[in-house]
Amino acid sequence: MAKKLKLRSDEIRPVATGIGACLASDMITVRGKPVGFMYREEPDNEMDSGWRFTSGLEDQDYMDDEANHGIYDVNTIANYDPSIIPLLESPIGSVFERTPGAARFRQVDDWSPEED
């Protein structure tokens, strides 16, 4: 069954084009939650930007279920949450989080994907 995304394709504007693909949680794309945690790892392939986006509300069981996330163009996720745009040129290894209700992200220095 196809996912019912919060934004329709005609609502997606070119705000962060040419960056590549990313992985994003359904909490963002289906439920419409803002990005709360984002990190950039080594890309999996030439189309992958390395960016991974979650709302920060997902637990490990949720993330372990591949049905709960998908691959999207980074531009699509930037339309869901434009506050990520200033951070998209950050290098591989960058990690950012935002506490619920906060407008800005803060850089995280003590996290790695293996911990997740």
C-alpha positions as CSV (number, residue, x, y, z in Angstrom):
1,M,0.0,0.0,0.0
2,A,1.3,3.4,-0.9
3,K,2.0,5.9,1.9
4,K,-0.2,9.0,2.1
5,L,2.4,11.8,2.4
6,K,1.5,15.0,4.2
7,L,2.6,17.2,1.3
8,R,1.2,16.6,-2.2
9,S,3.7,16.6,-5.1
10,D,2.3,19.9,-6.4
11,E,3.1,21.5,-3.0
12,I,6.9,20.8,-3.3
13,R,8.8,23.9,-4.4
14,P,12.5,24.0,-5.4
15,V,14.1,25.2,-2.2
16,A,17.1,22.9,-1.8
17,T,17.7,21.3,-5.2
18,G,20.7,19.3,-6.5
19,I,21.8,17.9,-3.1
20,G,20.7,14.3,-3.7
21,A,18.7,11.7,-2.0
22,C,18.2,11.1,1.8
23,L,16.5,8.8,4.2
24,A,13.6,10.3,6.2
25,S,11.2,8.9,8.8
26,D,7.4,8.7,8.2
27,M,7.0,10.8,11.3
28,I,8.1,13.7,9.0
29,T,6.7,12.8,5.7
30,V,3.4,11.1,6.7
31,R,2.7,12.6,10.1
32,G,4.1,16.0,9.4
33,K,6.3,16.3,12.4
34,P,9.3,18.7,12.1
35,V,12.8,17.4,11.8
36,G,14.3,17.0,15.3
37,F,17.4,15.1,14.5
38,M,19.6,15.1,11.3
39,Y,23.0,13.7,10.5
40,R,25.1,13.2,7.5
41,E,27.0,9.9,6.9
42,E,29.0,8.5,4.1
43,P,26.7,8.2,1.1
44,D,25.5,4.7,0.1
45,N,25.7,5.5,-3.6
46,E,26.2,8.3,-6.0
47,M,22.6,9.6,-5.7
48,D,22.7,9.6,-1.9
49,S,23.6,12.8,-0.1
50,G,24.3,11.0,3.2
51,W,21.6,13.0,5.0
52,R,19.3,11.1,7.4
53,F,16.3,12.9,9.0
54,T,14.1,11.9,11.9
55,S,11.6,13.8,14.1
56,G,13.4,12.6,17.2
57,L,10.3,10.8,18.4
58,E,11.1,7.5,16.8
59,D,12.3,4.6,19.0
60,Q,14.6,1.8,17.9
61,D,11.7,-0.6,17.1
62,Y,10.1,2.1,14.8
63,M,13.4,2.8,13.0
64,D,14.2,-1.0,12.6
65,D,10.9,-1.4,10.6
66,E,11.8,-0.3,7.0
67,A,8.2,0.5,6.4
68,N,8.5,3.5,8.7
69,H,10.9,5.5,6.5
70,G,11.7,6.1,2.9
71,I,14.2,7.6,0.4
72,Y,13.4,11.1,-0.8
73,D,15.1,14.0,-2.5
74,V,16.5,16.3,0.1
75,N,14.5,19.1,-1.5
76,T,11.3,17.2,-0.5
77,I,12.3,17.1,3.2
78,A,13.4,20.8,3.0
79,N,9.8,21.6,2.0
80,Y,8.5,19.7,5.1
81,D,10.9,21.6,7.3
82,P,12.7,24.6,5.7
83,S,14.8,25.2,8.9
84,I,17.1,22.4,7.7
85,I,18.2,24.4,4.6
86,P,21.1,26.4,6.2
87,L,22.6,23.1,7.4
88,L,22.5,21.1,4.2
89,E,26.0,22.0,3.1
90,S,27.5,20.7,6.3
91,P,30.2,18.0,5.8
92,I,29.9,14.3,6.3
93,G,29.9,13.5,10.0
94,S,27.8,16.5,10.9
95,V,25.0,15.9,13.5
96,F,22.3,18.3,14.6
97,E,19.4,18.1,17.0
98,R,16.5,20.4,18.0
99,T,14.6,20.2,21.2
100,P,10.8,20.1,20.7
101,G,9.4,23.6,20.1
102,A,12.8,25.2,19.5
103,A,13.4,27.1,16.3
104,R,17.1,26.3,15.8
105,F,19.2,23.2,15.7
106,R,22.3,22.7,17.8
107,Q,25.4,20.8,16.7
108,V,25.9,17.5,18.5
109,D,29.5,16.3,19.0
110,D,29.0,13.1,21.0
111,W,26.9,10.9,18.8
112,S,27.6,8.4,16.0
113,P,25.2,6.3,13.9
114,E,26.4,3.1,15.6
115,E,24.8,4.4,18.9
116,D,21.3,4.5,17.2
